[in-house]
Amino acid sequence: MLIFSGNTVKWTAPEGQNIVKVINKSPSRFAIKIKSSDVETYTTCPVYDIIEADHTLNLVVVRKKAPMKDDKISISYLECEADDTDAAAVFKKPNLTPNVYIVTMKCITTSTER
């Protein structure tokens, strides 16, 4: 089971960087895949990764300068085998349905900016 540091990232400026912690407190390994509802504005590092048992991943979310509007990032994850080394390949395996966790990119504007 994965634990996430929150389901909302708040942005108070049109550009910047935030961290979403993905914590694996289980004895299993998990492959993750990140997607954004606005790939022109938000990038993440990593996009794919494997989180080892009892490890934490710092998912870096970068917001490029753009109009302030709410968006979403989805974190898909699947339990993977000990010999899996390519997270992207894990998601191509047949008959697997990933779990999905949604993080809202919440843009906070002042009343004069609206």
Z-matrix of the N, CA and C atoms (Angstrom, degrees):
N
C 1 1.451
C 2 1.521 1 109.58
N 3 1.307 2 115.52 1 134.91
C 4 1.456 3 120.75 2 177.85
C 5 1.522 4 110.27 3 -100.35
N 6 1.319 5 115.37 4 146.77
C 7 1.461 6 122.74 5 177.03
C 8 1.527 7 106.73 6 -118.44
N 9 1.331 8 115.87 7 137.83
C 10 1.463 9 121.23 8 -177.64
C 11 1.523 10 109.16 9 -114.77
N 12 1.337 11 116.66 10 145.34
C 13 1.467 12 120.77 11 -175.70
C 14 1.516 13 113.28 12 -68.51
N 15 1.305 14 118.36 13 -12.63
C 16 1.460 15 121.02 14 177.19
C 17 1.509 16 110.34 15 170.15
N 18 1.334 17 114.94 16 165.80
C 19 1.462 18 118.28 17 179.36
C 20 1.529 19 112.26 18 -107.27
N 21 1.337 20 116.23 19 7.86
C 22 1.464 21 121.11 20 177.79
C 23 1.521 22 109.43 21 -140.27
N 24 1.320 23 115.55 22 134.43
C 25 1.459 24 121.65 23 170.44
C 26 1.520 25 106.02 24 -113.81
N 27 1.339 26 116.48 25 125.21
C 28 1.466 27 120.85 26 -177.16
C 29 1.523 28 110.03 27 -97.93
N 30 1.327 29 114.34 28 131.32
C 31 1.459 30 122.16 29 178.07
C 32 1.524 31 108.01 30 -115.31
N 33 1.334 32 117.27 31 125.31
C 34 1.463 33 121.38 32 178.49
C 35 1.525 34 111.40 33 -108.36
N 36 1.329 35 116.68 34 -5.47
C 37 1.467 36 122.05 35 178.20
C 38 1.525 37 108.39 36 -130.33
N 39 1.328 38 117.39 37 156.44
C 40 1.459 39 120.11 38 -176.72
C 41 1.525 40 114.50 39 -68.23
N 42 1.328 41 118.01 40 -10.61
C 43 1.459 42 120.19 41 176.16
C 44 1.519 43 108.98 42 -147.69
N 45 1.331 44 116.23 43 156.41
C 46 1.451 45 120.12 44 179.87
C 47 1.511 46 111.87 45 160.43
N 48 1.328 47 114.56 46 -165.93
C 49 1.454 48 121.48 47 -176.78
C 50 1.519 49 109.69 48 -141.27
N 51 1.325 50 116.86 49 141.78
C 52 1.458 51 123.15 50 176.05
C 53 1.520 52 109.12 51 -137.83
N 54 1.322 53 115.24 52 165.07
C 55 1.468 54 122.08 53 179.25
C 56 1.523 55 108.72 54 -121.07
N 57 1.328 56 116.06 55 133.81
C 58 1.461 57 122.45 56 169.38
C 59 1.523 58 105.70 57 -113.03
N 60 1.321 59 116.69 58 120.57
C 61 1.465 60 120.12 59 178.83
C 62 1.525 61 109.20 60 -85.96
N 63 1.338 62 115.45 61 131.36
C 64 1.460 63 122.43 62 175.57
C 65 1.525 64 105.71 63 -115.62
N 66 1.333 65 115.66 64 113.25
C 67 1.459 66 121.84 65 -172.36
C 68 1.521 67 109.44 66 -108.96
N 69 1.328 68 115.83 67 126.15
C 70 1.461 69 121.69 68 176.96
C 71 1.524 70 107.82 69 -104.95
N 72 1.321 71 116.78 70 101.78
C 73 1.463 72 121.47 71 -179.93
C 74 1.523 73 111.64 72 -97.39
N 75 1.321 74 116.94 73 10.19
C 76 1.463 75 120.88 74 -177.07
C 77 1.531 76 110.12 75 -98.77
N 78 1.337 77 116.45 76 170.20
C 79 1.469 78 119.95 77 175.00
C 80 1.536 79 112.61 78 -82.48
N 81 1.332 80 117.23 79 0.09
C 82 1.467 81 121.98 80 -176.85
C 83 1.524 82 111.18 81 -99.17
N 84 1.329 83 115.18 82 161.04
C 85 1.462 84 122.48 83 173.07
C 86 1.522 85 108.12 84 -96.85
N 87 1.333 86 116.89 85 148.83
C 88 1.460 87 121.44 86 179.00
C 89 1.526 88 110.25 87 -131.52
N 90 1.335 89 115.34 88 137.28
C 91 1.460 90 121.51 89 170.10
C 92 1.519 91 106.99 90 -92.34
N 93 1.335 92 116.73 91 139.85
C 94 1.464 93 120.45 92 177.88
C 95 1.526 94 109.74 93 -125.04
N 96 1.333 95 114.34 94 152.29
C 97 1.468 96 122.35 95 176.36
C 98 1.522 97 106.86 96 -138.41
N 99 1.321 98 116.86 97 131.93
C 100 1.459 99 122.07 98 -176.71
C 101 1.525 100 109.56 99 -110.46
N 102 1.336 101 115.91 100 134.61
C 103 1.468 102 122.25 101 174.42
C 104 1.523 103 108.14 102 -129.95
N 105 1.326 104 115.78 103 149.95
C 106 1.463 105 121.89 104 178.48
C 107 1.519 106 109.58 105 -120.16
N 108 1.331 107 116.04 106 146.48
C 109 1.467 108 119.93 107 175.77
C 110 1.528 109 111.43 108 -75.71
N 111 1.339 110 117.28 109 -11.93
C 112 1.467 111 121.42 110 178.55
C 113 1.529 112 108.74 111 -143.11
N 114 1.317 113 116.38 112 88.70
C 115 1.463 114 120.86 113 -175.85
C 116 1.526 115 112.92 114 -70.83
N 117 1.320 116 117.38 115 -16.46
C 118 1.463 117 120.15 116 176.81
C 119 1.528 118 111.10 117 -75.34
N 120 1.336 119 116.93 118 -28.49
C 121 1.462 120 121.11 119 -176.87
C 122 1.522 121 112.50 120 -99.02
N 123 1.328 122 117.87 121 -41.27
C 124 1.464 123 121.53 122 -173.75
C 125 1.520 124 111.80 123 -112.21
N 126 1.326 125 115.74 124 132.49
C 127 1.456 126 121.67 125 170.36
C 128 1.519 127 107.84 126 -125.07
N 129 1.323 128 115.66 127 154.06
C 130 1.460 129 119.96 128 179.36
C 131 1.519 130 109.77 129 -129.48
N 132 1.295 131 115.07 130 154.60
C 133 1.450 132 122.12 131 173.68
C 134 1.522 133 106.73 132 -138.51
N 135 1.305 134 118.05 133 115.10
C 136 1.463 135 127.28 134 3.37
C 137 1.524 136 111.71 135 -85.16
N 138 1.344 137 115.65 136 172.69
C 139 1.461 138 121.51 137 170.59
C 140 1.521 139 108.50 138 -93.58
N 141 1.325 140 116.42 139 -40.27
C 142 1.467 141 123.79 140 173.48
C 143 1.515 142 107.66 141 -125.45
N 144 1.330 143 116.44 142 146.47
C 145 1.465 144 119.84 143 174.34
C 146 1.517 145 109.37 144 -166.17
N 147 1.322 146 115.06 145 166.10
C 148 1.462 147 121.90 146 172.34
C 149 1.515 148 106.95 147 -115.82
N 150 1.330 149 115.50 148 128.42
C 151 1.466 150 121.20 149 178.62
C 152 1.522 151 107.31 150 -102.88
N 153 1.311 152 115.18 151 118.03
C 154 1.462 153 120.84 152 179.87
C 155 1.528 154 110.16 153 -71.20
N 156 1.327 155 115.19 154 161.24
C 157 1.467 156 121.35 155 177.29
C 158 1.527 157 109.77 156 -57.37
N 159 1.325 158 115.54 157 139.89
C 160 1.466 159 122.60 158 178.01
C 161 1.531 160 113.75 159 57.61
N 162 1.324 161 117.10 160 33.86
C 163 1.461 162 121.73 161 177.15
C 164 1.530 163 110.33 162 -123.16
N 165 1.322 164 114.87 163 161.56
C 166 1.463 165 122.19 164 177.08
C 167 1.524 166 109.06 165 -120.40
N 168 1.317 167 115.52 166 136.34
C 169 1.463 168 121.85 167 175.97
C 170 1.521 169 108.42 168 -109.23
N 171 1.320 170 116.73 169 130.25
C 172 1.462 171 121.48 170 172.08
C 173 1.520 172 107.68 171 -92.35
N 174 1.325 173 115.87 172 105.92
C 175 1.453 174 122.12 173 178.53
C 176 1.528 175 107.44 174 -86.04
N 177 1.321 176 116.68 175 113.46
C 178 1.461 177 121.98 176 -177.96
C 179 1.528 178 108.50 177 -88.48
N 180 1.323 179 115.81 178 124.26
C 181 1.463 180 122.21 179 178.09
C 182 1.527 181 107.37 180 -112.96
N 183 1.330 182 115.66 181 121.48
C 184 1.463 183 121.31 182 -179.67
C 185 1.521 184 108.46 183 -111.29
N 186 1.339 185 115.06 184 130.00
C 187 1.466 186 121.03 185 177.09
C 188 1.516 187 107.96 186 -107.36
N 189 1.334 188 115.43 187 117.25
C 190 1.461 189 120.52 188 175.57
C 191 1.526 190 108.79 189 -77.42
N 192 1.321 191 116.55 190 157.36
C 193 1.463 192 120.45 191 -178.89
C 194 1.524 193 109.60 192 -60.53
N 195 1.320 194 115.24 193 122.10
C 196 1.467 195 122.33 194 -176.93
C 197 1.519 196 108.23 195 -162.25
N 198 1.330 197 117.46 196 164.11
C 199 1.465 198 119.80 197 175.47
C 200 1.532 199 110.87 198 -55.32
N 201 1.322 200 115.51 199 144.64
C 202 1.464 201 121.35 200 -178.08
C 203 1.526 202 109.70 201 -76.51
N 204 1.333 203 116.32 202 110.94
C 205 1.462 204 121.83 203 174.72
C 206 1.517 205 107.62 204 -150.09
N 207 1.326 206 115.89 205 152.36
C 208 1.455 207 120.75 206 -179.06
C 209 1.525 208 110.62 207 -74.83
N 210 1.315 209 115.93 208 143.55
C 211 1.458 210 123.24 209 177.54
C 212 1.518 211 108.18 210 -141.98
N 213 1.331 212 115.65 211 -176.67
C 214 1.463 213 120.43 212 -179.36
C 215 1.520 214 110.05 213 -136.66
N 216 1.320 215 114.39 214 150.22
C 217 1.455 216 121.97 215 169.82
C 218 1.522 217 105.95 216 -122.06
N 219 1.324 218 116.20 217 132.40
C 220 1.465 219 119.69 218 177.16
C 221 1.521 220 108.49 219 -107.28
N 222 1.328 221 114.73 220 135.82
C 223 1.458 222 121.95 221 176.84
C 224 1.523 223 106.41 222 -112.97
N 225 1.333 224 115.80 223 105.90
C 226 1.465 225 120.96 224 177.20
C 227 1.520 226 107.51 225 -91.32
N 228 1.335 227 116.44 226 141.43
C 229 1.463 228 118.44 227 179.24
C 230 1.520 229 111.76 228 -146.06
N 231 1.329 230 113.51 229 145.75
C 232 1.460 231 123.06 230 -179.98
C 233 1.518 232 109.10 231 -136.12
N 234 1.324 233 116.57 232 140.90
C 235 1.455 234 119.66 233 171.74
C 236 1.522 235 107.63 234 -66.33
N 237 1.328 236 117.42 235 139.24
C 238 1.462 237 119.71 236 -178.60
C 239 1.525 238 111.00 237 -128.10
N 240 1.314 239 114.39 238 165.69
C 241 1.464 240 122.14 239 -177.05
C 242 1.528 241 110.93 240 -80.60
N 243 1.321 242 115.40 241 162.44
C 244 1.463 243 121.16 242 -179.87
C 245 1.525 244 112.37 243 -62.18
N 246 1.340 245 117.36 244 -29.06
C 247 1.464 246 119.86 245 -178.06
C 248 1.533 247 113.45 246 -92.28
N 249 1.316 248 118.43 247 0.06
C 250 1.465 249 121.28 248 175.97
C 251 1.531 250 109.19 249 -73.37
N 252 1.329 251 115.96 250 125.68
C 253 1.467 252 120.10 251 179.19
C 254 1.523 253 112.76 252 -119.56
N 255 1.335 254 117.33 253 -14.63
C 256 1.458 255 122.68 254 -177.71
C 257 1.528 256 109.07 255 -115.29
N 258 1.325 257 116.20 256 106.27
C 259 1.471 258 120.07 257 -176.75
C 260 1.523 259 111.65 258 -61.69
N 261 1.324 260 118.19 259 -37.98
C 262 1.471 261 120.51 260 179.68
C 263 1.524 262 110.64 261 -62.01
N 264 1.324 263 117.33 262 -37.86
C 265 1.469 264 121.48 263 179.64
C 266 1.524 265 111.54 264 -66.85
N 267 1.318 266 117.67 265 -32.38
C 268 1.472 267 121.03 266 178.58
C 269 1.526 268 109.63 267 -60.25
N 270 1.328 269 117.04 268 -39.81
C 271 1.463 270 120.80 269 -177.92
C 272 1.529 271 112.91 270 -74.49
N 273 1.320 272 117.60 271 -11.61
C 274 1.467 273 121.48 272 177.69
C 275 1.526 274 112.48 273 -91.95
N 276 1.332 275 117.19 274 -6.25
C 277 1.465 276 120.02 275 179.25
C 278 1.529 277 109.35 276 -66.32
N 279 1.338 278 116.90 277 142.64
C 280 1.470 279 119.58 278 -178.05
C 281 1.528 280 112.86 279 -72.83
N 282 1.311 281 114.87 280 155.00
C 283 1.470 282 123.84 281 172.01
C 284 1.520 283 114.46 282 62.50
N 285 1.302 284 117.80 283 28.84
C 286 1.461 285 121.24 284 175.82
C 287 1.523 286 108.93 285 -115.96
N 288 1.315 287 116.18 286 133.95
C 289 1.461 288 121.46 287 177.34
C 290 1.526 289 108.16 288 -115.58
N 291 1.326 290 117.43 289 114.02
C 292 1.462 291 118.62 290 -177.64
C 293 1.522 292 112.64 291 -73.72
N 294 1.320 293 114.91 292 154.38
C 295 1.457 294 121.52 293 166.67
C 296 1.525 295 105.87 294 -77.18
N 297 1.329 296 116.68 295 150.88
C 298 1.467 297 120.23 296 -179.31
C 299 1.525 298 108.98 297 -132.45
N 300 1.323 299 115.44 298 130.80
C 301 1.461 300 122.43 299 176.01
C 302 1.528 301 106.94 300 -116.39
N 303 1.316 302 116.89 301 129.57
C 304 1.466 303 122.13 302 -177.59
C 305 1.529 304 109.98 303 -102.99
N 306 1.316 305 115.34 304 130.84
C 307 1.461 306 122.20 305 174.47
C 308 1.530 307 106.95 306 -114.96
N 309 1.333 308 116.09 307 122.83
C 310 1.464 309 121.54 308 179.14
C 311 1.521 310 109.66 309 -84.15
N 312 1.316 311 115.55 310 131.27
C 313 1.457 312 122.15 311 173.74
C 314 1.528 313 105.70 312 -92.64
N 315 1.325 314 116.33 313 98.85
C 316 1.467 315 122.91 314 -173.27
C 317 1.523 316 109.54 315 -96.90
N 318 1.316 317 115.91 316 116.62
C 319 1.462 318 120.95 317 178.91
C 320 1.524 319 109.57 318 -92.89
N 321 1.305 320 115.79 319 122.55
C 322 1.462 321 122.73 320 -179.17
C 323 1.527 322 107.45 321 -101.81
N 324 1.316 323 116.48 322 119.92
C 325 1.460 324 120.56 323 178.77
C 326 1.517 325 109.33 324 -118.38
N 327 1.325 326 115.48 325 154.26
C 328 1.459 327 119.24 326 175.35
C 329 1.518 328 108.02 327 -80.31
N 330 1.309 329 116.82 328 163.06
C 331 1.469 330 120.78 329 -176.69
C 332 1.530 331 112.22 330 -61.98
N 333 1.327 332 118.46 331 -26.18
C 334 1.465 333 120.50 332 179.35
C 335 1.527 334 111.99 333 -78.11
N 336 1.342 335 117.73 334 -17.32
C 337 1.463 336 121.17 335 -179.02
C 338 1.513 337 111.92 336 -89.59
N 339 1.297 338 119.40 337 -13.93
C 340 1.462 339 121.60 338 -173.75
C 341 1.451 340 113.58 339 -76.67
